[in-house]
Amino acid sequence: MQAEAFSSPIFVKRATYIVQEIASLADAIDFLDEWPEDRRDLIHDTALRVCYDDGRKPISAARDAFCEFAQRFGMLEDPTFAMQWIAACKSANQKA
């Protein structure tokens, strides 16, 4: 499987102060594979199946399916907000 990059990254909120960047097909598959089994549903299964369908569907289909999954679980983070937050963290770390 190729580690194809998405056209733009997806940001998901994993916890109160943890935002994860999903930038490629491999990132999406890793995230979906780690999702707790007791929380999996049809949307999760569909997203995972589309991601594993590498080569038969465009990469945009996998990205869209992952976005639907993240939105369903209320984890989809606004990219503008996420990028500002990441930049602020990097700036604070450089000053320390």
Secondary structure, 3 states (H helix, E strand, C coil): CCCCEEEEEEEEEEECCEEEEEEEHHHHHHHHHHCCHHHCCHHHHHHHHHHHCECCECHHHHHHHHHHHHHHCCCEECHHHHHHHHHHHHHHHHHC
